[in-house]
Structure formats: structure tokens, C-alpha cells
Amino acid sequence: MATETGSTGAPASQPADVGLRREMGLIGATWASETSIIGSGWLFGALFAAQAAGTAALLGWVIAGVIVVILALVHAELGGMYPVSGGTARFPHFAFGSIAGISFGFFSWLQAVTVAPIECFAVMQYGSYYWHGLYNATSGNVTGLGFVMTIVLMASFTAINFLAIGLFSKVNAGITWWKVAIPVLTIIVLLFKFHPSNFGAGGGFMPFGIKALFAAIPSAGIVFAYLGFEQADQLAGEIKDPQKNLPRAILIAVTIGIIIYVMLQVVFIGAIPHSLISGPLGWAGIPKTNEIAIGPFAGLAGVVGLGWLAILLRLDAFISPFGTGLIYQTSTSRVGYGLGRNRYYPQLFTRVDSRGVPWFSLIIAFLFGLLFLLPFPSWHSLVGLVTSASVLMYAGAPLSLSAFRGQVPEAPRPYRMPGATVMSPLAFIFANLLIYWSGFEVLWKLAIAIVVGYVLIGIFMYFDPQRPPLDWRSAQWLPVYLIGMGIISWQGQFSGASSSDKHPLPPTITGNIPFWWDMVVVAAFSLAIFFWAQATKLKRADMLDLVARQSAQPVDDLPEMPRH
């Protein structure tokens, strides 16, 4: 059992993962996060963000980038401190116990399991340029044939994931070098087709107002594009020298991603034909059947006379989403493994094969991913749900970081987030603003998924005699938090209307909380929940008990531990 020495002199256990192999280096860990960031988001994000917010989409990428950097710093400390697989599902468990852990753990699994289908939809939409039966441009949905091919694609993700993590890391690294190189090449080439006058076209810098800008950050795919920086945390149990490599990997991946996405938005705005955005609807007036609307960058390259680049981008439209879907299938299986280690999911989820692959968790990730193909037949219709689930997952990280600072201040922290006293509550506020901007239409659907998750996990834990204690006291703030965010969203200024509608702006808002005041309410509510959670976090001894139950020693061999 790995240990560290506590301030009291008693040994304090370190969590460890049984059966997984540490075969992934710094480059592999960095590319695990980067391949998640550079996925279908780069293929569609610039168009949808511009349609929703005009040229002000640039500001949206910067705002979201700042938020993601702060959240990445939080994850860098947590991952270096406790480098365990499926970390986002396990940190809240250690800090607040099983009740809070179930919620944030299920958010982690839910967002991970839904990303692979999104990436498959992106492949079908771009692939329809050559194979017209895959996607219906008029309805904005994949066809029956596209649905079948999506299943085939997801099955290939699962098959490749049965490779040992060392070999898988090499395959993923090769794909990611390509995925980074192609957007960079696109930026360089389109700079030669740049028209500065486009930045004043389509109704000016912010044609739809600042409210539309905030709504676009979650709904138009901006935040979705940045998702995945935490992948190194999810694979931490398989990273070499994780205390050093993991924080570095997260920060390098985020920096590269933000630079690429901001520059992609710049060149997209600058290179698009002026005639497409000079009509009465401006950026929102690009026809759905236009080749730019179907495949934004490939279509744009074709329109401006760069046929060779269009061919290259349509090839990349398969490789980029494929790489992201592949790594998310990996992370879903590791989050499931982590939930098994938490004893929320059955112990079958922790079973690994001779190559160190959690095979049962991987198969379940494939099967549940298929379920999300049924009610959400397009890229757009899944983005809002996944973004909200992801941000709910991210909200647990600053809560956990602040709790750990109080519970185990002496624990080794290879990376220590500067100004955590201020930055942790600020990160929690930002996460909740992203949830709020997603809109009530998205949140009520997410609430249904959460209820289903509680029921399933409750059944699993009921039949597990080794389940952890139910820590009601340390999660007393949780139902107030979830219900409160729902009420604020219901009474607020963002409906969450799909930006795949003919006009991307939300319909007339009828909320009772005025604009600007609504964000003040979210911030104040977030601070109240944050400090309430810190006041009721697990006591040090109880927190260390939960960590000890996930030490290198098999959980079933540990004695029952009394709660304090």
C-alpha cells in the first residue's frame, strides 16, 4: 500500500489503481487531452459561433478560453496530487463522500459516454459530401444509413481500445500529430484569403447583442470544442511519473487548443465570401444547403478556390472526430473503472484483461453510447446536453480542491494552483455560469438523465456489501445546489433554444430575473453553495478512510471502517 505521512504522524494512504499499467509518457498524456480538444469542434465551431454571435464569436472563444484555463489549473493540481484513472469521478468522492461523489461521478460518466456519438455524427455530416445518403442537409439529421454507419464507427472505437495502453497511446499520438497539423495549415493558408472588411459585415461586431454571445458559448459549440483537457486526469492511472507529467500535459494541451481555436475563428471570419453575410440576416443567413454550412472549413476552402485544401479537410473530417471519439471511448471506460473503484458501479467495471484494459467497462461504454444515438440524431442536438453534463462534472473539481487544501494540507502537490483561495470559488462561479447559459431547455433534459443515474447507482450499491457509507451530512448542500440552479435557469434569461434552428437566437425570453442581474444571482448562489460545501466537507479521518479503501490493497480485503 502506498502511503504518505500525515501531520499527525499516522500514515495516510494514497489511492492506487489495480491492474492498470503506467505506460504513457508526457507526449502521450498531452496528446490524450489534445486529441479530445481538437475534434469535431474545430470542424463546426467557427461557423456555428459566428452564426450565433457574429464577429463577437471571437470574444466568446476568449471568454471560454479563460474559464477553461482556470478549470485546467484546478485539474492540474488534483491530478498531480491523486493520479488515479477516472479522476473527475473520484475526487468529489474523497472530499465529500458517496452522496456527492455519486452525483459528480455520474456527470463524468454521462458526458464521456455521449461524446463518441457526437464525433460519429460529425463524420457522417462531412462524409455526406462524397456519400450523399449519410446526412440530410435539409433536416439537419443523419439518415438511416448514417445511423448504421455511426454504429459501425463506434464499434471500431471499441475494438481499437482493446490494445494495451502503451500501443494505444502510440496510435493516438500519430493521429493527434495529424489533427494538430491540419488546423495549423488551414490557418496559415486562409490568412492569404483574408478580407479585413468582413469583421464589420453581417451587422457589425455584435449584431445579435451580448445576450446572444453568452448563449453561444455553450450552445454553439465553443465550450464543447474545449472539452477534453481533463483527459489526462481520466487516464492518470496509466501515466508514467504522473505527479510531473500530468499537470504539464493538461496545461500544454489547453494552451495549444486555445491558440488554434481563436485563430481558426479569425481566419473563418476573414476568408468567408462577403456575399454570404451581407444579407438582412447577416451571419445567420447562410443557407443550410450551402456547402459551407454542411462542411464549414472544407466548404470554405472550395469556395475560395483552394480545392486541394478542401480535399485534405474532408479527409481530416474523418480523422479528427475519429481520434476524439477513440479517446473518449477510452476515458469512458476509465471513468467507469473509477466508479467501480468507488463501489458505485458493480465490480465487473474494475476487471481488466491481460493488457490492462478494463474490458467490461469498455463494452458498456459502447452499448450505452448507442442509446444516445436514438433521441439525438444530429451534432447540434447533443452538444448542449454534453456541455452541461461536462460543466457539472467540472464544478466538482474546485469544490474538491478547496476541500483537500483543508483536509490534507500536507499532501504532496507537484503542481500547486496559485491563489486557490480566490481561484477555486471563481472557477465554481464560472462553471455555474456556463450551466446557466446552456438554458432551461437543456437543463431539464439533463435532470432526467441524472435521476436515471441515481436510480441505477442506488440499485448497484444496494446489492454491494462493501459499498461506502452514505455521507448525507457532507452532501446536504447538493440538492439545494441542483434544484437551485434549475430554478434560476427557469426564471432566467436563457431558454437554451437549439442553434440549429433557422435563426440561432433564443426566442422571446419570459424569465423574471432581469438580464445582468441573473448572472449576479448565479454568482451569489454559487458562492453560498461553495462555502456551505466547505463547511460540511468530510472530516480528515473520514476522508482518509475513503482514500485507504482505494489504496493498492484490494478493496475487498480492507476491514470495515467506522465513520467519525
C-alpha positions as CSV (number, residue, x, y, z in Angstrom):
1,M,0.0,0.0,0.0
2,A,1.4,3.4,-1.0
3,T,1.4,5.8,1.9
4,E,2.2,9.4,2.8
5,T,2.8,10.8,6.3
6,G,0.1,12.9,7.7
7,S,0.5,15.9,10.0
8,T,-0.5,13.7,13.0
9,G,2.4,11.2,12.2
10,A,0.0,8.5,11.2
11,P,0.4,7.0,7.7
12,A,-2.2,8.3,5.2
13,S,-2.9,6.1,2.2
14,Q,-2.6,7.1,-1.4
15,P,-5.2,5.9,-3.8
16,A,-3.9,3.5,-6.5
17,D,-5.4,1.6,-9.4
18,V,-5.2,-2.2,-9.5
19,G,-4.5,-3.9,-12.9
20,L,-3.7,-0.8,-14.9
21,R,-0.3,-0.2,-16.4
22,R,1.7,3.0,-16.4
23,E,3.0,3.0,-20.0
24,M,2.0,6.6,-21.2
25,G,4.6,9.3,-21.2
26,L,4.3,13.2,-21.3
27,I,3.7,13.3,-25.0
28,G,1.1,10.5,-24.8
29,A,-0.7,12.3,-21.9
30,T,-0.6,15.7,-23.7
31,W,-2.0,14.2,-26.9
32,A,-4.7,12.4,-24.9
33,S,-6.0,15.8,-23.9
34,E,-5.2,17.5,-27.2
35,T,-7.0,14.9,-29.3
36,S,-10.1,15.5,-27.3
37,I,-9.9,19.2,-27.7
38,I,-9.2,19.1,-31.5
39,G,-12.1,17.1,-32.6
40,S,-15.4,17.9,-34.4
41,G,-15.4,21.2,-32.5
42,W,-12.9,22.6,-34.9
43,L,-14.9,21.4,-37.9
44,F,-18.1,23.2,-36.9
45,G,-17.4,25.6,-34.0
46,A,-16.3,28.6,-36.0
47,L,-19.4,28.6,-38.3
48,F,-21.9,28.0,-35.5
49,A,-20.3,30.5,-33.2
50,A,-20.3,33.2,-36.0
51,Q,-24.0,32.4,-36.8
52,A,-25.0,32.8,-33.2
53,A,-22.9,35.8,-32.2
54,G,-21.5,37.3,-35.4
55,T,-17.9,38.6,-35.3
56,A,-18.2,38.7,-31.5
57,A,-17.7,35.0,-31.6
58,L,-14.0,35.8,-31.2
59,L,-14.8,37.2,-27.8
60,G,-16.7,34.1,-27.0
61,W,-13.7,31.9,-27.7
62,V,-11.5,34.1,-25.5
63,I,-14.1,34.1,-22.6
64,A,-14.4,30.4,-22.8
65,G,-10.7,30.0,-23.0
66,V,-10.1,32.0,-19.8
67,I,-12.7,29.8,-18.0
68,V,-11.1,26.6,-19.3
69,V,-7.6,27.8,-18.3
70,I,-8.8,28.3,-14.7
71,L,-10.6,24.9,-14.6
72,A,-7.5,23.3,-16.1
73,L,-5.3,24.7,-13.3
74,V,-7.7,23.1,-10.8
75,H,-7.5,19.8,-12.6
76,A,-3.7,20.0,-12.8
77,E,-3.3,20.2,-9.0
78,L,-5.9,17.5,-8.4
79,G,-4.4,15.1,-10.9
80,G,-0.9,15.6,-9.7
81,M,-2.0,15.1,-6.1
82,Y,-4.1,11.9,-6.7
83,P,-3.1,10.4,-10.1
84,V,-5.9,7.9,-10.4
85,S,-7.9,6.8,-13.5
86,G,-11.3,8.4,-13.9
87,G,-10.2,11.2,-11.5
88,T,-13.1,13.5,-12.1
89,A,-15.4,10.8,-10.9
90,R,-13.3,10.2,-7.8
91,F,-12.1,13.5,-6.4
92,P,-15.5,14.5,-5.1
93,H,-15.9,11.0,-3.6
94,F,-12.8,11.5,-1.5
95,A,-13.7,15.1,-0.5
96,F,-17.4,14.9,0.2
97,G,-18.2,11.2,0.4
98,S,-20.5,8.9,-1.5
99,I,-23.7,11.1,-1.9
100,A,-21.9,14.0,-3.6
101,G,-19.5,11.5,-5.3
102,I,-22.4,9.7,-6.9
103,S,-23.6,12.9,-8.5
104,F,-20.3,14.3,-9.9
105,G,-19.2,10.8,-10.8
106,F,-22.3,10.2,-12.9
107,F,-21.9,13.6,-14.5
108,S,-18.4,12.5,-15.5
109,W,-19.5,9.2,-17.0
110,L,-22.6,10.8,-18.7
111,Q,-20.5,13.4,-20.6
112,A,-17.9,10.9,-21.6
113,V,-20.2,8.3,-22.9
114,T,-22.1,10.8,-25.2
115,V,-19.1,12.4,-26.9
116,A,-18.2,9.4,-29.2
117,P,-21.7,9.5,-30.8
118,I,-21.2,13.3,-31.4
119,E,-17.9,12.7,-33.2
120,C,-19.6,10.0,-35.3
121,F,-22.3,12.4,-36.4
122,A,-19.6,14.9,-37.5
123,V,-18.0,12.2,-39.6
124,M,-21.4,11.4,-41.2
125,Q,-22.1,15.1,-42.0
126,Y,-18.8,15.8,-43.6
127,G,-18.8,12.3,-45.3
128,S,-22.1,13.1,-47.0
129,Y,-20.2,15.3,-49.5
130,Y,-19.0,12.0,-51.1
131,W,-21.7,9.6,-49.8
132,H,-24.9,11.6,-50.1
133,G,-27.0,9.1,-48.3
134,L,-25.4,9.6,-44.9
135,Y,-26.9,13.0,-43.9
136,N,-30.0,15.1,-44.8
137,A,-28.9,18.7,-45.1
138,T,-32.5,20.0,-45.1
139,S,-33.5,18.4,-41.8
140,G,-30.0,18.6,-40.2
141,N,-30.1,15.0,-39.2
142,V,-28.2,11.8,-40.1
143,T,-30.2,9.3,-42.3
144,G,-30.9,5.7,-41.5
145,L,-27.8,4.7,-43.4
146,G,-25.8,7.3,-41.5
147,F,-27.2,5.9,-38.2
148,V,-26.0,2.4,-39.2
149,M,-22.5,3.6,-40.2
150,T,-22.3,5.5,-36.9
151,I,-22.8,2.2,-35.1
152,V,-20.0,0.7,-37.2
153,L,-17.7,3.6,-36.4
154,M,-18.4,3.3,-32.6
155,A,-17.7,-0.4,-32.8
156,S,-14.3,0.4,-34.3
157,F,-13.5,2.7,-31.4
158,T,-14.2,-0.1,-29.0
159,A,-12.1,-2.6,-31.0
160,I,-9.0,-0.4,-31.1
161,N,-9.4,0.3,-27.3
162,F,-8.6,-3.3,-26.6
163,L,-5.0,-2.6,-27.4
164,A,-2.6,-2.3,-24.5
165,I,-2.4,1.4,-23.3
166,G,1.2,1.7,-24.5
167,L,0.3,0.7,-28.0
168,F,-2.9,2.6,-27.9
169,S,-1.0,5.7,-26.9
170,K,1.3,5.4,-29.9
171,V,-1.7,5.1,-32.3
172,N,-3.4,8.1,-30.6
173,A,-0.2,10.2,-30.8
174,G,0.1,9.5,-34.5
175,I,-3.5,10.6,-35.1
176,T,-3.1,13.7,-32.9
177,W,0.0,15.0,-34.7
178,W,-2.1,15.0,-37.9
179,K,-5.1,16.6,-36.1
180,V,-3.0,19.5,-34.8
181,A,-1.1,19.9,-38.1
182,I,-4.2,20.3,-40.3
183,P,-5.9,23.2,-38.4
184,V,-2.5,25.0,-38.2
185,L,-2.0,24.5,-42.0
186,T,-5.6,25.8,-42.6
187,I,-5.0,28.9,-40.5
188,I,-1.8,29.7,-42.5
189,V,-3.4,29.1,-45.9
190,L,-6.6,31.0,-45.2
191,L,-4.7,34.0,-43.9
192,F,-3.8,34.6,-47.6
193,K,-7.5,34.8,-48.4
194,F,-8.1,37.3,-45.6
195,H,-10.6,40.2,-46.0
196,P,-10.5,42.6,-43.0
197,S,-13.8,44.3,-44.1
198,N,-15.6,41.1,-43.1
199,F,-15.2,42.0,-39.4
200,G,-17.6,44.8,-39.9
201,A,-20.1,42.9,-42.0
202,G,-23.2,41.0,-41.0
203,G,-24.5,43.7,-38.7
204,G,-21.3,44.8,-37.1
205,F,-19.1,43.3,-34.3
206,M,-22.0,42.1,-32.1
207,P,-25.1,42.0,-34.3
208,F,-27.3,39.9,-32.0
209,G,-26.3,41.5,-28.7
210,I,-24.3,40.4,-25.7
211,K,-27.0,38.0,-24.5
212,A,-26.6,36.0,-27.8
213,L,-22.9,36.0,-27.2
214,F,-23.2,34.4,-23.7
215,A,-25.8,31.9,-25.1
216,A,-23.4,31.0,-27.9
217,I,-20.6,30.0,-25.6
218,P,-22.3,26.7,-24.5
219,S,-24.9,26.2,-27.3
220,A,-22.9,27.0,-30.4
221,G,-20.1,24.5,-29.6
222,I,-17.5,26.9,-28.1
223,V,-17.2,25.2,-24.7
224,F,-17.8,21.8,-26.3
225,A,-14.7,22.4,-28.5
226,Y,-12.6,23.0,-25.5
227,L,-13.9,19.9,-23.6
228,G,-11.4,17.1,-23.0
229,F,-8.5,18.9,-21.4
230,E,-9.1,16.7,-18.4
231,Q,-8.5,13.5,-20.3
232,A,-5.0,13.2,-18.8
233,D,-6.8,13.1,-15.4
234,Q,-9.0,10.3,-16.6
235,L,-6.0,8.3,-17.7
236,A,-3.8,9.2,-14.7
237,G,-3.6,5.6,-13.5
238,E,-1.7,4.8,-16.7
239,I,0.7,7.7,-17.0
240,K,4.4,7.4,-16.1
241,D,5.6,9.8,-13.4
242,P,2.1,11.3,-13.2
243,Q,3.0,13.8,-10.5
244,K,5.1,15.7,-13.0
245,N,3.7,14.7,-16.4
246,L,0.0,15.0,-15.7
247,P,-0.1,18.8,-14.8
248,R,2.2,19.6,-17.6
249,A,0.1,17.6,-20.1
250,I,-3.1,19.4,-19.1
251,L,-1.6,22.9,-19.3
252,I,0.2,22.3,-22.6
253,A,-2.9,20.8,-24.2
254,V,-5.1,23.7,-23.1
255,T,-2.6,26.4,-24.4
256,I,-2.3,24.8,-27.8
257,G,-6.1,24.4,-28.1
258,I,-7.0,28.0,-27.2
259,I,-4.5,29.4,-29.7
260,I,-5.7,27.1,-32.5
261,Y,-9.4,27.8,-31.9
262,V,-9.1,31.6,-31.7
263,M,-7.0,31.7,-34.9
264,L,-9.5,29.4,-36.7
265,Q,-12.3,31.8,-35.9
266,V,-10.2,34.8,-37.1
267,V,-9.5,33.2,-40.5
268,F,-13.0,31.8,-40.9
269,I,-14.5,35.3,-40.5
270,G,-11.8,36.9,-42.7
271,A,-12.0,34.4,-45.6
272,I,-15.7,33.8,-46.0
273,P,-17.2,35.3,-49.1
274,H,-18.7,38.7,-48.3
275,S,-21.9,38.0,-50.2
276,L,-22.9,35.2,-47.8
277,I,-23.1,37.5,-44.8
278,S,-24.2,40.8,-46.4
279,G,-27.9,40.0,-46.4
280,P,-30.5,41.1,-43.9
281,L,-29.8,38.2,-41.6
282,G,-26.1,38.6,-41.8
283,W,-24.2,35.6,-40.3
284,A,-27.5,33.8,-39.5
285,G,-28.5,33.9,-43.2
286,I,-26.1,31.3,-44.6
287,P,-28.4,28.7,-46.2
288,K,-28.4,25.2,-44.6
289,T,-27.8,23.6,-48.0
290,N,-24.7,25.7,-48.8
291,E,-21.5,23.7,-48.8
292,I,-20.0,25.9,-46.1
293,A,-23.0,25.1,-43.8
294,I,-22.6,21.4,-44.4
295,G,-18.8,21.3,-44.0
296,P,-17.6,24.7,-42.9
297,F,-13.9,24.8,-43.5
298,A,-13.8,22.3,-46.3
299,G,-16.7,24.2,-48.0
300,L,-14.9,27.5,-47.4
301,A,-11.7,26.2,-49.0
302,G,-13.6,25.0,-52.0
303,V,-15.5,28.3,-52.4
304,V,-12.3,30.4,-52.3
305,G,-10.6,28.2,-54.9
306,L,-8.4,26.0,-52.6
307,G,-9.6,22.7,-54.0
308,W,-6.6,20.8,-52.6
309,L,-7.2,22.1,-49.1
310,A,-10.9,21.1,-49.4
311,I,-9.9,17.5,-50.2
312,L,-7.5,17.5,-47.3
313,L,-10.0,18.9,-44.9
314,R,-12.7,16.3,-45.9
315,L,-10.1,13.6,-45.2
316,D,-9.4,15.3,-41.8
317,A,-13.1,15.4,-41.1
318,F,-12.9,11.7,-40.7
319,I,-9.6,11.6,-38.8
320,S,-10.2,14.4,-36.3
321,P,-13.6,13.2,-35.0
322,F,-12.3,9.6,-35.2
323,G,-9.4,10.4,-32.9
324,T,-11.6,12.2,-30.4
325,G,-14.2,9.5,-30.4
326,L,-11.5,7.0,-29.9
327,I,-10.0,8.7,-26.8
328,Y,-13.4,9.4,-25.3
329,Q,-14.3,5.7,-25.6
330,T,-11.1,5.2,-23.6
331,S,-11.9,7.7,-21.0
332,T,-15.5,6.5,-20.6
333,S,-14.1,3.0,-19.8
334,R,-11.7,4.6,-17.2
335,V,-14.4,6.7,-15.6
336,G,-16.5,3.5,-15.3
337,Y,-13.5,1.8,-13.8
338,G,-13.2,4.7,-11.3
339,L,-16.9,4.4,-10.4
340,G,-16.3,0.8,-9.8
341,R,-13.4,1.6,-7.5
342,N,-15.8,4.0,-5.7
343,R,-18.1,1.0,-5.4
344,Y,-20.9,2.9,-7.2
345,Y,-20.8,0.6,-10.2
346,P,-20.6,-3.2,-10.0
347,Q,-17.1,-4.6,-9.5
348,L,-17.2,-6.0,-13.1
349,F,-16.3,-2.5,-14.1
350,T,-12.9,-2.8,-12.4
351,R,-12.0,-6.1,-14.2
352,V,-9.0,-5.7,-16.6
353,D,-7.7,-8.1,-19.2
354,S,-4.1,-9.3,-19.6
355,R,-3.2,-6.0,-21.4
356,G,-4.5,-3.8,-18.5
357,V,-7.7,-2.8,-20.4
358,P,-11.0,-2.5,-18.3
359,W,-12.8,-4.7,-20.8
360,F,-16.3,-4.8,-19.2
361,S,-16.4,-1.0,-18.7
362,L,-15.3,-0.6,-22.3
363,I,-18.1,-2.8,-23.7
364,I,-20.7,-1.0,-21.5
365,A,-19.4,2.4,-22.8
366,F,-20.1,1.2,-26.4
367,L,-23.6,-0.1,-25.6
368,F,-24.7,3.0,-23.7
369,G,-23.2,5.2,-26.4
370,L,-25.6,3.6,-28.8
371,L,-28.6,4.6,-26.7
372,F,-27.7,8.3,-27.2
373,L,-27.8,7.9,-30.9
374,L,-31.6,7.3,-30.8
375,P,-33.1,10.5,-29.4
376,F,-30.4,12.9,-30.6
377,P,-29.9,12.4,-34.4
378,S,-27.6,15.4,-35.1
379,W,-24.4,17.0,-33.9
380,H,-26.2,20.1,-32.6
381,S,-28.8,18.3,-30.6
382,L,-26.2,16.6,-28.4
383,V,-23.8,19.5,-27.9
384,G,-25.9,21.4,-25.3
385,L,-26.6,18.3,-23.2
386,V,-22.9,17.2,-23.2
387,T,-21.7,20.7,-22.5
388,S,-23.9,20.9,-19.4
389,A,-23.0,17.5,-18.1
390,S,-19.4,18.3,-18.6
391,V,-19.6,21.6,-16.8
392,L,-21.5,19.9,-13.9
393,M,-18.6,17.5,-13.8
394,Y,-16.1,20.4,-13.8
395,A,-18.0,22.1,-11.0
396,G,-17.0,19.3,-8.6
397,A,-13.2,20.0,-9.2
398,P,-12.9,23.4,-7.5
399,L,-15.1,22.1,-4.6
400,S,-12.7,19.2,-4.2
401,L,-9.5,21.2,-4.5
402,S,-10.6,23.6,-1.7
403,A,-11.7,20.7,0.5
404,F,-8.4,18.9,0.1
405,R,-6.5,22.0,1.0
406,G,-8.3,21.9,4.3
407,Q,-8.4,18.1,4.8
408,V,-4.8,17.2,3.8
409,P,-2.8,20.4,3.6
410,E,0.5,18.4,3.9
411,A,-0.2,16.1,0.9
412,P,2.4,16.3,-1.9
413,R,1.2,18.7,-4.6
414,P,3.7,18.7,-7.6
415,Y,1.7,21.5,-9.1
416,R,0.0,23.9,-6.7
417,M,-2.6,26.2,-8.1
418,P,-1.7,29.9,-7.3
419,G,-4.3,31.9,-5.4
420,A,-6.6,28.9,-4.8
421,T,-8.4,30.7,-2.0
422,V,-9.8,33.1,-4.7
423,M,-9.5,31.0,-7.8
424,S,-11.4,27.9,-6.6
425,P,-14.7,29.8,-5.8
426,L,-14.2,31.8,-9.1
427,A,-13.9,28.5,-11.0
428,F,-17.1,27.3,-9.4
429,I,-18.9,30.5,-10.4
430,F,-17.7,30.2,-14.0
431,A,-18.8,26.6,-14.2
432,N,-22.2,27.5,-13.0
433,L,-22.5,30.5,-15.4
434,L,-21.8,28.0,-18.3
435,I,-24.5,25.8,-17.0
436,Y,-26.9,28.7,-16.7
437,W,-26.1,30.0,-20.2
438,S,-26.9,26.5,-21.6
439,G,-30.6,27.3,-20.9
440,F,-33.5,25.6,-19.2
441,E,-34.4,23.5,-22.3
442,V,-31.1,21.7,-21.9
443,L,-31.1,21.5,-18.1
444,W,-34.5,19.8,-17.7
445,K,-33.3,17.0,-20.1
446,L,-30.1,16.7,-18.1
447,A,-32.2,16.5,-14.9
448,I,-34.0,13.4,-16.3
449,A,-30.7,11.7,-17.1
450,I,-29.4,12.5,-13.6
451,V,-32.5,10.9,-11.9
452,V,-32.0,7.8,-14.0
453,G,-28.3,7.7,-12.9
454,Y,-29.3,7.9,-9.2
455,V,-31.7,5.0,-9.6
456,L,-29.2,2.8,-11.4
457,I,-26.4,3.5,-8.9
458,G,-28.7,3.1,-6.0
459,I,-29.6,-0.4,-7.2
460,F,-26.0,-1.3,-7.7
461,M,-24.9,-0.1,-4.3
462,Y,-27.8,-1.8,-2.5
463,F,-26.5,-5.2,-3.6
464,D,-22.9,-4.4,-2.8
465,P,-22.0,-5.3,0.9
466,Q,-18.7,-3.4,0.6
467,R,-20.4,-0.2,-0.5
468,P,-19.0,3.0,1.1
469,P,-21.1,4.7,3.9
470,L,-23.7,7.2,2.7
471,D,-22.3,10.6,3.8
472,W,-25.5,12.6,4.0
473,R,-24.1,15.4,6.2
474,S,-21.3,16.3,3.8
475,A,-23.7,16.5,0.9
476,Q,-26.5,18.4,2.5
477,W,-25.8,21.3,0.1
478,L,-26.1,19.2,-3.0
479,P,-29.9,19.0,-3.6
480,V,-30.1,22.8,-2.9
481,Y,-27.4,23.3,-5.5
482,L,-29.0,21.2,-8.2
483,I,-32.6,22.4,-7.6
484,G,-31.5,26.0,-7.2
485,M,-29.6,26.1,-10.5
486,G,-32.7,24.6,-12.1
487,I,-35.0,27.3,-10.6
488,I,-32.6,30.1,-11.6
489,S,-32.4,28.8,-15.1
490,W,-36.2,28.5,-15.3
491,Q,-36.6,32.1,-14.2
492,G,-33.6,33.5,-16.0
493,Q,-32.9,34.9,-19.4
494,F,-31.7,31.9,-21.4
495,S,-34.0,29.3,-22.9
496,G,-31.4,27.1,-24.4
497,A,-33.1,27.0,-27.9
498,S,-31.0,25.0,-30.4
499,S,-28.8,27.0,-32.6
500,S,-29.7,24.6,-35.4
501,D,-32.9,26.5,-35.7
502,K,-33.3,28.7,-38.8
503,H,-32.3,31.7,-36.7
504,P,-29.8,30.8,-33.9
505,L,-31.0,33.3,-31.3
506,P,-33.2,32.2,-28.4
507,P,-36.9,33.0,-28.7
508,T,-38.5,35.8,-26.7
509,I,-37.4,35.4,-23.0
510,T,-40.1,35.5,-20.3
511,G,-37.9,34.9,-17.3
512,N,-38.5,37.1,-14.2
513,I,-34.8,37.7,-13.3
514,P,-33.6,40.7,-15.4
515,F,-30.5,40.3,-17.7
516,W,-27.2,41.1,-15.9
517,W,-29.0,40.6,-12.5
518,D,-29.4,36.9,-13.4
519,M,-25.7,36.5,-13.6
520,V,-25.3,38.3,-10.3
521,V,-27.8,35.8,-8.8
522,V,-25.8,32.9,-10.2
523,A,-22.6,34.2,-8.8
524,A,-24.1,34.9,-5.3
525,F,-25.8,31.5,-5.3
526,S,-22.5,29.8,-6.3
527,L,-20.6,31.4,-3.5
528,A,-23.2,30.4,-1.0
529,I,-23.1,26.8,-2.1
530,F,-19.3,26.8,-2.3
531,F,-18.7,27.9,1.3
532,W,-21.6,25.7,2.6
533,A,-19.9,22.7,0.9
534,Q,-16.6,23.6,2.5
535,A,-18.2,23.9,5.9
536,T,-19.7,20.4,5.7
537,K,-16.9,18.5,3.9
538,L,-15.8,15.2,5.3
539,K,-13.6,15.3,8.4
540,R,-9.9,14.5,7.7
541,A,-10.1,11.0,9.2
542,D,-13.2,10.1,7.2
543,M,-11.7,11.4,4.0
544,L,-8.5,9.4,4.6
545,D,-10.6,6.3,5.2
546,L,-12.2,6.6,1.8
547,V,-8.7,7.1,0.2
548,A,-7.5,4.0,2.1
549,R,-10.3,1.9,0.6
550,Q,-8.9,2.7,-2.8
551,S,-5.2,2.0,-2.0
552,A,-3.2,-0.6,-3.9
553,Q,-4.6,-3.2,-1.5
554,P,-7.7,-4.8,-3.0
555,V,-10.8,-3.2,-1.6
556,D,-12.5,-6.5,-0.6
557,D,-9.5,-7.2,1.7
558,L,-9.9,-4.0,3.7
559,P,-11.8,-4.1,7.0
560,E,-15.0,-2.1,7.6
561,M,-14.0,1.4,8.7
562,P,-16.1,3.3,11.3
563,R,-17.2,6.8,10.5
564,H,-16.4,9.8,12.7
